Amino acid sequence: MFKLCACAGPAGSSLLNSYEIERRGSALRNTNYARGFAESVGNFIPEPGLEAEDASGADLRNVAGAYLEDHARREFNIPGITFGAR
């Protein structure tokens, strides 16, 4: 078992008040960034024939896969957002 904190008791109300100043800007930035990506993934409109079991369907699936892979990389590979705020 481990100790979460070596505190001398509950924190005062000033600690809670500091969260607004310290974290709100980062939280809003991160939430808006995530919302933008969540909304933009729906912008991809697959071409008719995507499910065809032929070379044309395979090509369309490759295009869709490349788009979605790029989207996911841009969404989740963002050091300034993923690794926190400073």
SULQUI-V104852 format. One record per backbone hydrogen bond with DSSP energy under -0.5 kcal/mol. CO is the residue of the C=O (numbers start at 1). NH is the residue of the N-H. Records with the same first field share a line. If there is no record, write none. Layout:
CO = NH, NH
This chain:
12 = 15, 16
13 = 17
14 = 18
15 = 19
16 = 19, 20
17 = 21
18 = 22
19 = 23, 24
20 = 24
23 = 27
24 = 28
25 = 29
26 = 30
27 = 31
28 = 32
29 = 33
30 = 34
31 = 35
32 = 36
33 = 37
34 = 38
35 = 39
36 = 40
37 = 41
39 = 42
40 = 43
41 = 44
43 = 45
44 = 46
47 = 50
49 = 52
52 = 54
54 = 58
55 = 59
56 = 60
57 = 61
58 = 62
59 = 63
60 = 64
61 = 65
62 = 66
63 = 67
64 = 68
65 = 69
66 = 70
67 = 71
68 = 72
69 = 73
70 = 74
71 = 75
72 = 76
73 = 77
76 = 78
78 = 81, 82
79 = 83
81 = 84
